[in-house]
Amino acid sequence: MTNNGEGACDRIAKARELFLKGYNCSQSVFCAFSDMYGMSDDMALRVSASFGGGIGRMRGTCGAVCGMAMLAGMEKGQTLPEDKMQKQANYKLVQELAGKFKEMNGSIICSELLGLRKDSKIVCTPDERTAKYYKKRPCLRMVETAAAIWQNYLDTSDDVVAKQ
C-alpha cells in the first residue's frame, strides 16, 4: 500500500483512467505514481506532457516507456555529476524496465507499436479519442503494461525510495 491508500491495482487503474480522460501515454503512467514522490498531479502532468506520441508525437520511444523512465529517475536519478554509480544504477533500471516492456510488446518504439510505416508523415495534431481510436490503437494496453511493470518494480525491489 502506498501512503495515500492506493494499492497496485488502483495505480494501474489510475493510469488507465488518466489515458481514457485524454491524457497522453506518458502523462498517464507518470502521474499514476508521481504522488509517491511528493509531486502534485499538475506538476507531474506538465513534466510528462512532451513525451506522448513517442516524444512530441514524433513516434520515437513510446510515451508509456518514457513515463516509466521518468519514474526510474525519481527512484534512482543521479543528482551529482560525479556520482557515476548512481548514473549507472539509473540507466540499468531504465534498461531493465524497457527490456520487460519490449519483451511483452515486441518494441519500445511508438511507430512500431502502432504499425506505422517508417515514411509516415508526422502530424502534430492529436487524434480525437473516439471508440474507433481505441479500437485501432494499442496505446491503452501500453499504458496498462507500463504501469504494471512499474508497480511490479515497486513491489519487488528492496531499495524503493517511493513513499509506501
Contacts in CASP RR format, 6 or more apart in sequence:
PFRMAT RR
TARGET T0000
AUTHOR 0000-0000-0000
METHOD contacts of the structure
MODEL  1
MTNNGEGACDRIAKARELFLKGYNCSQSVFCAFSDMYGMSDDMALRVSAS
FGGGIGRMRGTCGAVCGMAMLAGMEKGQTLPEDKMQKQANYKLVQELAGK
FKEMNGSIICSELLGLRKDSKIVCTPDERTAKYYKKRPCLRMVETAAAIW
QNYLDTSDDVVAKQ
1 7 0 8 1.000
1 164 0 8 1.000
2 11 0 8 1.000
2 35 0 8 1.000
2 36 0 8 1.000
2 162 0 8 1.000
2 163 0 8 1.000
2 164 0 8 1.000
3 36 0 8 1.000
3 163 0 8 1.000
3 164 0 8 1.000
4 35 0 8 1.000
6 14 0 8 1.000
8 151 0 8 1.000
8 154 0 8 1.000
8 155 0 8 1.000
11 32 0 8 1.000
11 33 0 8 1.000
11 147 0 8 1.000
11 150 0 8 1.000
11 151 0 8 1.000
12 32 0 8 1.000
12 144 0 8 1.000
12 147 0 8 1.000
12 148 0 8 1.000
12 151 0 8 1.000
14 31 0 8 1.000
14 32 0 8 1.000
14 147 0 8 1.000
15 28 0 8 1.000
15 29 0 8 1.000
15 31 0 8 1.000
15 32 0 8 1.000
15 143 0 8 1.000
15 144 0 8 1.000
15 146 0 8 1.000
15 147 0 8 1.000
16 28 0 8 1.000
16 140 0 8 1.000
16 143 0 8 1.000
16 144 0 8 1.000
16 147 0 8 1.000
18 27 0 8 1.000
18 28 0 8 1.000
18 31 0 8 1.000
18 32 0 8 1.000
18 143 0 8 1.000
19 25 0 8 1.000
19 28 0 8 1.000
19 139 0 8 1.000
19 140 0 8 1.000
19 143 0 8 1.000
20 129 0 8 1.000
20 140 0 8 1.000
22 129 0 8 1.000
23 31 0 8 1.000
23 45 0 8 1.000
24 48 0 8 1.000
24 49 0 8 1.000
24 51 0 8 1.000
24 52 0 8 1.000
24 53 0 8 1.000
24 63 0 8 1.000
24 126 0 8 1.000
25 52 0 8 1.000
25 53 0 8 1.000
25 54 0 8 1.000
25 62 0 8 1.000
25 63 0 8 1.000
25 64 0 8 1.000
25 67 0 8 1.000
25 139 0 8 1.000
25 142 0 8 1.000
25 143 0 8 1.000
25 146 0 8 1.000
26 48 0 8 1.000
26 49 0 8 1.000
26 50 0 8 1.000
26 51 0 8 1.000
26 52 0 8 1.000
26 53 0 8 1.000
26 63 0 8 1.000
26 64 0 8 1.000
26 66 0 8 1.000
26 67 0 8 1.000
26 70 0 8 1.000
27 44 0 8 1.000
27 45 0 8 1.000
27 48 0 8 1.000
27 49 0 8 1.000
27 51 0 8 1.000
27 52 0 8 1.000
28 64 0 8 1.000
28 143 0 8 1.000
28 147 0 8 1.000
29 48 0 8 1.000
29 63 0 8 1.000
29 64 0 8 1.000
29 67 0 8 1.000
29 68 0 8 1.000
29 71 0 8 1.000
29 143 0 8 1.000
29 146 0 8 1.000
29 147 0 8 1.000
29 150 0 8 1.000
30 44 0 8 1.000
30 47 0 8 1.000
30 48 0 8 1.000
30 67 0 8 1.000
30 70 0 8 1.000
30 71 0 8 1.000
31 41 0 8 1.000
31 44 0 8 1.000
31 45 0 8 1.000
31 48 0 8 1.000
32 147 0 8 1.000
33 71 0 8 1.000
33 147 0 8 1.000
33 150 0 8 1.000
33 154 0 8 1.000
33 162 0 8 1.000
34 40 0 8 1.000
34 41 0 8 1.000
34 43 0 8 1.000
34 44 0 8 1.000
34 71 0 8 1.000
34 74 0 8 1.000
35 41 0 8 1.000
35 44 0 8 1.000
36 162 0 8 1.000
36 163 0 8 1.000
36 164 0 8 1.000
37 74 0 8 1.000
37 161 0 8 1.000
37 162 0 8 1.000
37 163 0 8 1.000
38 163 0 8 1.000
39 47 0 8 1.000
39 74 0 8 1.000
47 70 0 8 1.000
48 66 0 8 1.000
48 67 0 8 1.000
48 70 0 8 1.000
50 56 0 8 1.000
51 63 0 8 1.000
51 66 0 8 1.000
51 67 0 8 1.000
51 70 0 8 1.000
52 63 0 8 1.000
52 66 0 8 1.000
53 59 0 8 1.000
53 60 0 8 1.000
53 62 0 8 1.000
53 63 0 8 1.000
53 110 0 8 1.000
54 60 0 8 1.000
54 61 0 8 1.000
54 62 0 8 1.000
54 63 0 8 1.000
54 66 0 8 1.000
54 109 0 8 1.000
54 110 0 8 1.000
54 111 0 8 1.000
55 61 0 8 1.000
55 63 0 8 1.000
55 66 0 8 1.000
56 124 0 8 1.000
57 122 0 8 1.000
57 123 0 8 1.000
57 124 0 8 1.000
57 126 0 8 1.000
58 122 0 8 1.000
59 109 0 8 1.000
59 110 0 8 1.000
59 111 0 8 1.000
59 114 0 8 1.000
59 116 0 8 1.000
59 120 0 8 1.000
59 122 0 8 1.000
60 109 0 8 1.000
60 110 0 8 1.000
60 111 0 8 1.000
61 108 0 8 1.000
61 109 0 8 1.000
61 110 0 8 1.000
62 101 0 8 1.000
62 107 0 8 1.000
62 108 0 8 1.000
62 109 0 8 1.000
62 110 0 8 1.000
62 113 0 8 1.000
62 142 0 8 1.000
62 146 0 8 1.000
63 110 0 8 1.000
63 142 0 8 1.000
64 101 0 8 1.000
64 139 0 8 1.000
64 142 0 8 1.000
64 143 0 8 1.000
64 145 0 8 1.000
64 146 0 8 1.000
64 147 0 8 1.000
65 97 0 8 1.000
65 98 0 8 1.000
65 101 0 8 1.000
65 108 0 8 1.000
65 146 0 8 1.000
67 146 0 8 1.000
68 94 0 8 1.000
68 97 0 8 1.000
68 98 0 8 1.000
68 101 0 8 1.000
68 146 0 8 1.000
68 149 0 8 1.000
68 150 0 8 1.000
69 94 0 8 1.000
69 97 0 8 1.000
69 98 0 8 1.000
71 150 0 8 1.000
72 90 0 8 1.000
72 93 0 8 1.000
72 94 0 8 1.000
72 97 0 8 1.000
73 90 0 8 1.000
73 93 0 8 1.000
73 94 0 8 1.000
74 161 0 8 1.000
74 162 0 8 1.000
75 93 0 8 1.000
75 160 0 8 1.000
75 161 0 8 1.000
75 162 0 8 1.000
76 86 0 8 1.000
76 89 0 8 1.000
76 90 0 8 1.000
76 93 0 8 1.000
76 161 0 8 1.000
77 86 0 8 1.000
77 87 0 8 1.000
77 89 0 8 1.000
77 90 0 8 1.000
78 86 0 8 1.000
78 87 0 8 1.000
78 90 0 8 1.000
79 86 0 8 1.000
80 86 0 8 1.000
93 153 0 8 1.000
97 149 0 8 1.000
97 150 0 8 1.000
97 153 0 8 1.000
98 108 0 8 1.000
99 108 0 8 1.000
100 149 0 8 1.000
101 108 0 8 1.000
101 145 0 8 1.000
101 146 0 8 1.000
101 149 0 8 1.000
102 108 0 8 1.000
104 145 0 8 1.000
104 149 0 8 1.000
105 113 0 8 1.000
105 138 0 8 1.000
105 142 0 8 1.000
105 145 0 8 1.000
106 112 0 8 1.000
106 113 0 8 1.000
107 113 0 8 1.000
111 118 0 8 1.000
111 120 0 8 1.000
113 138 0 8 1.000
113 142 0 8 1.000
114 137 0 8 1.000
114 138 0 8 1.000
114 139 0 8 1.000
127 133 0 8 1.000
127 137 0 8 1.000
134 140 0 8 1.000
153 160 0 8 1.000
154 160 0 8 1.000
154 162 0 8 1.000
154 164 0 8 1.000
END
